[in-house]
Amino acid sequence: MDVKRFNLAAEEASEFIKSLANPVRLRILCALTAQECSVTMLAEAAGAPMSTISRHLALLRKDRIVKTRRESQTIFYSLADAHVGKLIGFLAETFCPTAAPARRRKKL
């Protein structure tokens, strides 16, 4: 095993997980697994003010977790790649109350 590459990959994974480690950002990403959304749509889905959503979207864009598409004056956000969608899907299956009861994680 190449220890240097292994360490670099672990650092990259750690930074990625840090980017997700916020309830608002997780709700944003869950909403984006279904469809691309505007800030207004995300604010409604995440139950947070648009200013809060915009601030978190800026961080997610900086970390290349979401990407944008402009249509006239509206900016639409979507997941940057399929890896993010897979991870958010797993988290949703494990933790979201709408997931099947057998798949939900029990509180410790």
N, CA, C and O atoms as a GROMACS GRO file, in nm:
protein
  432
    1MET      N    1   0.085  -0.118   0.000
    1MET     CA    2   0.000   0.000   0.000
    1MET      C    3   0.090   0.125   0.000
    1MET      O    4   0.191   0.129   0.070
    2ASP      N    5   0.052   0.224  -0.077
    2ASP     CA    6   0.123   0.351  -0.084
    2ASP      C    7   0.071   0.441   0.028
    2ASP      O    8  -0.038   0.497   0.018
    3VAL      N    9   0.149   0.454   0.134
    3VAL     CA   10   0.106   0.527   0.254
    3VAL      C   11   0.082   0.674   0.224
    3VAL      O   12  -0.012   0.734   0.278
    4LYS      N   13   0.163   0.732   0.140
    4LYS     CA   14   0.147   0.875   0.107
    4LYS      C   15   0.013   0.900   0.038
    4LYS      O   16  -0.058   0.994   0.074
    5ARG      N   17  -0.021   0.817  -0.059
    5ARG     CA   18  -0.150   0.833  -0.128
    5ARG      C   19  -0.266   0.803  -0.034
    5ARG      O   20  -0.370   0.868  -0.040
    6PHE      N   21  -0.248   0.704   0.052
    6PHE     CA   22  -0.351   0.668   0.149
    6PHE      C   23  -0.377   0.787   0.243
    6PHE      O   24  -0.492   0.820   0.271
    7ASN      N   25  -0.271   0.852   0.290
    7ASN     CA   26  -0.285   0.968   0.378
    7ASN      C   27  -0.353   1.085   0.308
    7ASN      O   28  -0.437   1.153   0.367
    8LEU      N   29  -0.319   1.108   0.183
    8LEU     CA   30  -0.382   1.216   0.106
    8LEU      C   31  -0.530   1.188   0.086
    8LEU      O   32  -0.613   1.278   0.098
    9ALA      N   33  -0.564   1.064   0.057
    9ALA     CA   34  -0.705   1.027   0.038
    9ALA      C   35  -0.782   1.044   0.169
    9ALA      O   36  -0.896   1.090   0.168
   10ALA      N   37  -0.720   1.007   0.280
   10ALA     CA   38  -0.786   1.023   0.411
   10ALA      C   39  -0.808   1.170   0.442
   10ALA      O   40  -0.913   1.205   0.496
   11GLU      N   41  -0.713   1.255   0.411
   11GLU     CA   42  -0.729   1.400   0.431
   11GLU      C   43  -0.843   1.454   0.346
   11GLU      O   44  -0.924   1.534   0.393
   12GLU      N   45  -0.848   1.411   0.221
   12GLU     CA   46  -0.955   1.457   0.130
   12GLU      C   47  -1.092   1.412   0.181
   12GLU      O   48  -1.187   1.490   0.180
   13ALA      N   49  -1.102   1.288   0.225
   13ALA     CA   50  -1.228   1.237   0.279
   13ALA      C   51  -1.268   1.313   0.404
   13ALA      O   52  -1.386   1.344   0.423
   14SER      N   53  -1.172   1.343   0.489
   14SER     CA   54  -1.200   1.417   0.612
   14SER      C   55  -1.254   1.556   0.582
   14SER      O   56  -1.349   1.601   0.646
   15GLU      N   57  -1.195   1.625   0.487
   15GLU     CA   58  -1.242   1.759   0.448
   15GLU      C   59  -1.382   1.751   0.388
   15GLU      O   60  -1.465   1.838   0.414
   16PHE      N   61  -1.408   1.648   0.309
   16PHE     CA   62  -1.540   1.630   0.250
   16PHE      C   63  -1.645   1.611   0.359
   16PHE      O   64  -1.752   1.672   0.355
   17ILE      N   65  -1.615   1.526   0.456
   17ILE     CA   66  -1.709   1.500   0.564
   17ILE      C   67  -1.732   1.625   0.648
   17ILE      O   68  -1.844   1.651   0.692
   18LYS      N   69  -1.629   1.703   0.671
   18LYS     CA   70  -1.644   1.830   0.744
   18LYS      C   71  -1.741   1.922   0.672
   18LYS      O   72  -1.819   1.993   0.735
   19SER      N   73  -1.736   1.922   0.540
   19SER     CA   74  -1.825   2.007   0.461
   19SER      C   75  -1.971   1.968   0.480
   19SER      O   76  -2.059   2.053   0.468
   20LEU      N   77  -1.997   1.843   0.510
   20LEU     CA   78  -2.133   1.794   0.527
   20LEU      C   79  -2.183   1.808   0.670
   20LEU      O   80  -2.303   1.798   0.696
   21ALA      N   81  -2.094   1.832   0.763
   21ALA     CA   82  -2.124   1.824   0.906
   21ALA      C   83  -2.203   1.944   0.958
   21ALA      O   84  -2.156   2.017   1.045
   22ASN      N   85  -2.322   1.962   0.903
   22ASN     CA   86  -2.410   2.069   0.948
   22ASN      C   87  -2.552   2.029   0.909
   22ASN      O   88  -2.576   1.989   0.795
   23PRO      N   89  -2.648   2.040   1.002
   23PRO     CA   90  -2.786   1.998   0.970
   23PRO      C   91  -2.848   2.073   0.852
   23PRO      O   92  -2.921   2.013   0.773
   24VAL      N   93  -2.821   2.201   0.840
   24VAL     CA   94  -2.878   2.278   0.728
   24VAL      C   95  -2.820   2.229   0.596
   24VAL      O   96  -2.892   2.210   0.499
   25ARG      N   97  -2.688   2.209   0.593
   25ARG     CA   98  -2.626   2.162   0.469
   25ARG      C   99  -2.676   2.023   0.432
   25ARG      O  100  -2.695   1.993   0.314
   26LEU      N  101  -2.697   1.938   0.530
   26LEU     CA  102  -2.751   1.805   0.501
   26LEU      C  103  -2.892   1.813   0.445
   26LEU      O  104  -2.927   1.739   0.354
   27ARG      N  105  -2.975   1.904   0.499
   27ARG     CA  106  -3.112   1.919   0.446
   27ARG      C  107  -3.108   1.974   0.303
   27ARG      O  108  -3.187   1.933   0.219
   28ILE      N  109  -3.017   2.066   0.277
   28ILE     CA  110  -3.000   2.119   0.141
   28ILE      C  111  -2.964   2.005   0.046
   28ILE      O  112  -3.024   1.991  -0.060
   29LEU      N  113  -2.866   1.926   0.084
   29LEU     CA  114  -2.820   1.818  -0.003
   29LEU      C  115  -2.928   1.711  -0.023
   29LEU      O  116  -2.940   1.654  -0.131
   30CYS      N  117  -3.005   1.684   0.081
   30CYS     CA  118  -3.117   1.589   0.066
   30CYS      C  119  -3.216   1.640  -0.038
   30CYS      O  120  -3.264   1.564  -0.122
   31ALA      N  121  -3.248   1.769  -0.031
   31ALA     CA  122  -3.340   1.827  -0.128
   31ALA      C  123  -3.283   1.819  -0.269
   31ALA      O  124  -3.357   1.796  -0.365
   32LEU      N  125  -3.154   1.837  -0.283
   32LEU     CA  126  -3.092   1.834  -0.415
   32LEU      C  127  -3.077   1.694  -0.473
   32LEU      O  128  -3.051   1.679  -0.592
   33THR      N  129  -3.094   1.591  -0.391
   33THR     CA  130  -3.089   1.455  -0.447
   33THR      C  131  -3.212   1.429  -0.533
   33THR      O  132  -3.207   1.347  -0.625
   34ALA      N  133  -3.322   1.499  -0.504
   34ALA     CA  134  -3.446   1.479  -0.580
   34ALA      C  135  -3.447   1.560  -0.710
   34ALA      O  136  -3.493   1.512  -0.813
   35GLN      N  137  -3.397   1.684  -0.704
   35GLN     CA  138  -3.401   1.772  -0.822
   35GLN      C  139  -3.313   1.893  -0.799
   35GLN      O  140  -3.274   1.923  -0.686
   36GLU      N  141  -3.281   1.963  -0.907
   36GLU     CA  142  -3.211   2.089  -0.890
   36GLU      C  143  -3.310   2.190  -0.835
   36GLU      O  144  -3.430   2.184  -0.864
   37CYS      N  145  -3.259   2.285  -0.755
   37CYS     CA  146  -3.348   2.378  -0.685
   37CYS      C  147  -3.288   2.518  -0.683
   37CYS      O  148  -3.166   2.535  -0.688
   38SER      N  149  -3.376   2.616  -0.674
   38SER     CA  150  -3.334   2.754  -0.652
   38SER      C  151  -3.319   2.775  -0.501
   38SER      O  152  -3.357   2.688  -0.423
   39VAL      N  153  -3.264   2.889  -0.462
   39VAL     CA  154  -3.250   2.921  -0.320
   39VAL      C  155  -3.387   2.923  -0.252
   39VAL      O  156  -3.402   2.876  -0.140
   40THR      N  157  -3.487   2.978  -0.320
   40THR     CA  158  -3.622   2.984  -0.264
   40THR      C  159  -3.676   2.844  -0.238
   40THR      O  160  -3.733   2.817  -0.132
   41MET      N  161  -3.660   2.755  -0.335
   41MET     CA  162  -3.706   2.618  -0.318
   41MET      C  163  -3.633   2.548  -0.204
   41MET      O  164  -3.693   2.475  -0.126
   42LEU      N  165  -3.502   2.571  -0.194
   42LEU     CA  166  -3.422   2.509  -0.088
   42LEU      C  167  -3.459   2.563   0.049
   42LEU      O  168  -3.462   2.488   0.147
   43ALA      N  169  -3.488   2.694   0.057
   43ALA     CA  170  -3.527   2.753   0.185
   43ALA      C  171  -3.656   2.689   0.235
   43ALA      O  172  -3.670   2.660   0.354
   44GLU      N  173  -3.749   2.666   0.144
   44GLU     CA  174  -3.875   2.602   0.180
   44GLU      C  175  -3.851   2.456   0.222
   44GLU      O  176  -3.904   2.411   0.324
   45ALA      N  177  -3.772   2.385   0.144
   45ALA     CA  178  -3.748   2.243   0.173
   45ALA      C  179  -3.669   2.224   0.302
   45ALA      O  180  -3.695   2.130   0.378
   46ALA      N  181  -3.572   2.312   0.328
   46ALA     CA  182  -3.486   2.297   0.445
   46ALA      C  183  -3.543   2.365   0.569
   46ALA      O  184  -3.494   2.344   0.680
   47GLY      N  185  -3.645   2.448   0.551
   47GLY     CA  186  -3.705   2.516   0.665
   47GLY      C  187  -3.612   2.617   0.728
   47GLY      O  188  -3.605   2.630   0.850
   48ALA      N  189  -3.539   2.690   0.644
   48ALA     CA  190  -3.444   2.791   0.692
   48ALA      C  191  -3.457   2.916   0.607
   48ALA      O  192  -3.502   2.910   0.493
   49PRO      N  193  -3.418   3.031   0.663
   49PRO     CA  194  -3.424   3.156   0.586
   49PRO      C  195  -3.333   3.151   0.462
   49PRO      O  196  -3.231   3.082   0.461
   50MET      N  197  -3.371   3.226   0.359
   50MET     CA  198  -3.294   3.228   0.236
   50MET      C  199  -3.150   3.274   0.259
   50MET      O  200  -3.058   3.225   0.193
   51SER      N  201  -3.129   3.368   0.351
   51SER     CA  202  -2.992   3.415   0.379
   51SER      C  203  -2.906   3.301   0.435
   51SER      O  204  -2.788   3.289   0.401
   52THR      N  205  -2.965   3.219   0.519
   52THR     CA  206  -2.892   3.103   0.575
   52THR      C  207  -2.861   3.002   0.465
   52THR      O  208  -2.750   2.950   0.457
   53ILE      N  209  -2.960   2.975   0.381
   53ILE     CA  210  -2.940   2.881   0.269
   53ILE      C  211  -2.830   2.932   0.177
   53ILE      O  212  -2.743   2.855   0.136
   54SER      N  213  -2.832   3.060   0.145
   54SER     CA  214  -2.730   3.117   0.056
   54SER      C  215  -2.590   3.104   0.115
   54SER      O  216  -2.495   3.073   0.043
   55ARG      N  217  -2.578   3.127   0.244
   55ARG     CA  218  -2.448   3.117   0.311
   55ARG      C  219  -2.396   2.973   0.303
   55ARG      O  220  -2.278   2.951   0.275
   56HIS      N  221  -2.483   2.876   0.328
   56HIS     CA  222  -2.440   2.736   0.323
   56HIS      C  223  -2.413   2.691   0.180
   56HIS      O  224  -2.322   2.611   0.156
   57LEU      N  225  -2.491   2.741   0.085
   57LEU     CA  226  -2.465   2.708  -0.055
   57LEU      C  227  -2.329   2.760  -0.100
   57LEU      O  228  -2.260   2.695  -0.178
   58ALA      N  229  -2.291   2.876  -0.052
   58ALA     CA  230  -2.160   2.931  -0.086
   58ALA      C  231  -2.049   2.838  -0.038
   58ALA      O  232  -1.951   2.815  -0.110
   59LEU      N  233  -2.063   2.784   0.082
   59LEU     CA  234  -1.964   2.690   0.134
   59LEU      C  235  -1.963   2.560   0.053
   59LEU      O  236  -1.857   2.506   0.022
   60LEU      N  237  -2.081   2.511   0.019
   60LEU     CA  238  -2.090   2.388  -0.059
   60LEU      C  239  -2.033   2.407  -0.200
   60LEU      O  240  -1.974   2.315  -0.256
   61ARG      N  241  -2.052   2.525  -0.257
   61ARG     CA  242  -1.994   2.555  -0.389
   61ARG      C  243  -1.842   2.561  -0.379
   61ARG      O  244  -1.772   2.506  -0.464
   62LYS      N  245  -1.793   2.628  -0.275
   62LYS     CA  246  -1.648   2.640  -0.256
   62LYS      C  247  -1.583   2.503  -0.246
   62LYS      O  248  -1.474   2.481  -0.297
   63ASP      N  249  -1.652   2.411  -0.180
   63ASP     CA  250  -1.600   2.276  -0.162
   63ASP      C  251  -1.635   2.182  -0.277
   63ASP      O  252  -1.608   2.062  -0.270
   64ARG      N  253  -1.695   2.238  -0.382
   64ARG     CA  254  -1.731   2.165  -0.504
   64ARG      C  255  -1.826   2.048  -0.479
   64ARG      O  256  -1.815   1.943  -0.542
   65ILE      N  257  -1.918   2.069  -0.385
   65ILE     CA  258  -2.018   1.967  -0.356
   65ILE      C  259  -2.145   1.994  -0.435
   65ILE      O  260  -2.218   1.901  -0.471
   66VAL      N  261  -2.173   2.122  -0.463
   66VAL     CA  262  -2.285   2.159  -0.549
   66VAL      C  263  -2.233   2.242  -0.666
   66VAL      O  264  -2.125   2.300  -0.659
   67LYS      N  265  -2.312   2.245  -0.772
   67LYS     CA  266  -2.280   2.327  -0.889
   67LYS      C  267  -2.403   2.410  -0.922
   67LYS      O  268  -2.512   2.385  -0.870
   68THR      N  269  -2.386   2.507  -1.009
   68THR     CA  270  -2.495   2.598  -1.041
   68THR      C  271  -2.524   2.600  -1.191
   68THR      O  272  -2.442   2.564  -1.275
   69ARG      N  273  -2.647   2.644  -1.219
   69ARG     CA  274  -2.691   2.668  -1.357
   69ARG      C  275  -2.780   2.790  -1.351
   69ARG      O  276  -2.872   2.798  -1.270
   70ARG      N  277  -2.754   2.886  -1.439
   70ARG     CA  278  -2.833   3.008  -1.441
   70ARG      C  279  -2.939   2.999  -1.550
   70ARG      O  280  -2.911   2.959  -1.663
   71GLU      N  281  -3.062   3.036  -1.514
   71GLU     CA  282  -3.171   3.046  -1.609
   71GLU      C  283  -3.235   3.183  -1.588
   71GLU      O  284  -3.308   3.205  -1.491
   72SER      N  285  -3.208   3.274  -1.680
   72SER     CA  286  -3.252   3.412  -1.667
   72SER      C  287  -3.191   3.471  -1.539
   72SER      O  288  -3.069   3.477  -1.528
   73GLN      N  289  -3.273   3.514  -1.444
   73GLN     CA  290  -3.218   3.571  -1.320
   73GLN      C  291  -3.214   3.471  -1.205
   73GLN      O  292  -3.173   3.505  -1.094
   74THR      N  293  -3.255   3.349  -1.232
   74THR     CA  294  -3.259   3.248  -1.126
   74THR      C  295  -3.140   3.154  -1.138
   74THR      O  296  -3.107   3.107  -1.247
   75ILE      N  297  -3.077   3.127  -1.024
   75ILE     CA  298  -2.968   3.030  -1.020
   75ILE      C  299  -3.022   2.901  -0.960
   75ILE      O  300  -3.083   2.902  -0.853
   76PHE      N  301  -2.999   2.791  -1.030
   76PHE     CA  302  -3.041   2.660  -0.982
   76PHE      C  303  -2.919   2.583  -0.935
   76PHE      O  304  -2.812   2.588  -0.997
   77TYR      N  305  -2.935   2.514  -0.826
   77TYR     CA  306  -2.827   2.435  -0.766
   77TYR      C  307  -2.856   2.287  -0.786
   77TYR      O  308  -2.971   2.244  -0.786
   78SER      N  309  -2.749   2.209  -0.802
   78SER     CA  310  -2.760   2.064  -0.812
   78SER      C  311  -2.633   2.004  -0.752
   78SER      O  312  -2.535   2.074  -0.728
   79LEU      N  313  -2.638   1.873  -0.729
   79LEU     CA  314  -2.520   1.804  -0.676
   79LEU      C  315  -2.410   1.803  -0.780
   79LEU      O  316  -2.437   1.787  -0.900
   80ALA      N  317  -2.288   1.820  -0.736
   80ALA     CA  318  -2.176   1.830  -0.829
   80ALA      C  319  -2.141   1.696  -0.893
   80ALA      O  320  -2.096   1.693  -1.007
   81ASP      N  321  -2.161   1.586  -0.820
   81ASP     CA  322  -2.134   1.455  -0.880
   81ASP      C  323  -2.213   1.345  -0.811
   81ASP      O  324  -2.276   1.367  -0.707
   82ALA      N  325  -2.209   1.228  -0.870
   82ALA     CA  326  -2.289   1.116  -0.822
   82ALA      C  327  -2.242   1.064  -0.686
   82ALA      O  328  -2.322   1.008  -0.611
   83HIS      N  329  -2.114   1.082  -0.653
   83HIS     CA  330  -2.064   1.036  -0.524
   83HIS      C  331  -2.136   1.104  -0.408
   83HIS      O  332  -2.167   1.041  -0.307
   84VAL      N  333  -2.162   1.232  -0.423
   84VAL     CA  334  -2.235   1.306  -0.318
   84VAL      C  335  -2.375   1.249  -0.304
   84VAL      O  336  -2.422   1.228  -0.192
   85GLY      N  337  -2.442   1.225  -0.415
   85GLY     CA  338  -2.577   1.169  -0.412
   85GLY      C  339  -2.582   1.033  -0.344
   85GLY      O  340  -2.674   1.005  -0.268
   86LYS      N  341  -2.482   0.948  -0.371
   86LYS     CA  342  -2.476   0.817  -0.308
   86LYS      C  343  -2.463   0.830  -0.156
   86LYS      O  344  -2.532   0.761  -0.081
   87LEU      N  345  -2.374   0.917  -0.114
   87LEU     CA  346  -2.352   0.934   0.030
   87LEU      C  347  -2.476   0.992   0.098
   87LEU      O  348  -2.515   0.945   0.206
   88ILE      N  349  -2.537   1.091   0.038
   88ILE     CA  350  -2.658   1.151   0.096
   88ILE      C  351  -2.771   1.049   0.097
   88ILE      O  352  -2.848   1.044   0.193
   89GLY      N  353  -2.781   0.967  -0.007
   89GLY     CA  354  -2.881   0.861  -0.009
   89GLY      C  355  -2.862   0.762   0.105
   89GLY      O  356  -2.959   0.721   0.170
   90PHE      N  357  -2.738   0.726   0.131
   90PHE     CA  358  -2.709   0.635   0.242
   90PHE      C  359  -2.747   0.700   0.376
   90PHE      O  360  -2.808   0.636   0.461
   91LEU      N  361  -2.710   0.826   0.394
   91LEU     CA  362  -2.744   0.896   0.517
   91LEU      C  363  -2.895   0.907   0.535
   91LEU      O  364  -2.946   0.892   0.646
   92ALA      N  365  -2.965   0.934   0.426
   92ALA     CA  366  -3.111   0.944   0.434
   92ALA      C  367  -3.173   0.810   0.474
   92ALA      O  368  -3.262   0.805   0.559
   93GLU      N  369  -3.126   0.702   0.414
   93GLU     CA  370  -3.177   0.569   0.449
   93GLU      C  371  -3.150   0.536   0.595
   93GLU      O  372  -3.231   0.471   0.661
   94THR      N  373  -3.037   0.582   0.646
   94THR     CA  374  -2.996   0.548   0.781
   94THR      C  375  -3.062   0.635   0.886
   94THR      O  376  -3.100   0.586   0.992
   95PHE      N  377  -3.076   0.766   0.858
   95PHE     CA  378  -3.116   0.860   0.962
   95PHE      C  379  -3.252   0.928   0.945
   95PHE      O  380  -3.311   0.971   1.043
   96CYS      N  381  -3.302   0.938   0.823
   96CYS     CA  382  -3.424   1.015   0.801
   96CYS      C  383  -3.548   0.942   0.852
   96CYS      O  384  -3.558   0.820   0.836
   97PRO      N  385  -3.642   1.015   0.912
   97PRO     CA  386  -3.761   0.951   0.967
   97PRO      C  387  -3.850   0.887   0.862
   97PRO      O  388  -3.933   0.802   0.896
   98THR      N  389  -3.836   0.924   0.735
   98THR     CA  390  -3.919   0.864   0.630
   98THR      C  391  -3.859   0.734   0.578
   98THR      O  392  -3.922   0.665   0.498
   99ALA      N  393  -3.738   0.702   0.622
   99ALA     CA  394  -3.675   0.577   0.578
   99ALA      C  395  -3.747   0.458   0.641
   99ALA      O  396  -3.815   0.471   0.742
  100ALA      N  397  -3.729   0.344   0.580
  100ALA     CA  398  -3.792   0.222   0.633
  100ALA      C  399  -3.744   0.197   0.776
  100ALA      O  400  -3.625   0.211   0.803
  101PRO      N  401  -3.834   0.161   0.868
  101PRO     CA  402  -3.798   0.143   1.009
  101PRO      C  403  -3.682   0.046   1.031
  101PRO      O  404  -3.599   0.069   1.120
  102ALA      N  405  -3.674  -0.059   0.954
  102ALA     CA  406  -3.567  -0.157   0.973
  102ALA      C  407  -3.430  -0.099   0.939
  102ALA      O  408  -3.328  -0.148   0.988
  103ARG      N  409  -3.426   0.005   0.857
  103ARG     CA  410  -3.300   0.064   0.814
  103ARG      C  411  -3.256   0.180   0.902
  103ARG      O  412  -3.142   0.224   0.893
  104ARG      N  413  -3.346   0.230   0.985
  104ARG     CA  414  -3.312   0.345   1.068
  104ARG      C  415  -3.215   0.307   1.178
  104ARG      O  416  -3.224   0.198   1.235
  105ARG      N  417  -3.124   0.394   1.207
  105ARG     CA  418  -3.026   0.373   1.312
  105ARG      C  419  -3.090   0.400   1.447
  105ARG      O  420  -3.166   0.495   1.463
  106LYS      N  421  -3.059   0.316   1.542
  106LYS     CA  422  -3.110   0.336   1.678
  106LYS      C  423  -3.020   0.434   1.751
  106LYS      O  424  -2.899   0.434   1.731
  107LYS      N  425  -3.080   0.517   1.836
  107LYS     CA  426  -3.001   0.610   1.917
  107LYS      C  427  -2.921   0.533   2.018
  107LYS      O  428  -2.968   0.434   2.076
  108LEU      N  429  -2.800   0.580   2.040
  108LEU     CA  430  -2.711   0.515   2.138
  108LEU      C  431  -2.738   0.566   2.277
  108LEU      O  432  -2.673   0.523   2.372
   0.00000   0.00000   0.00000
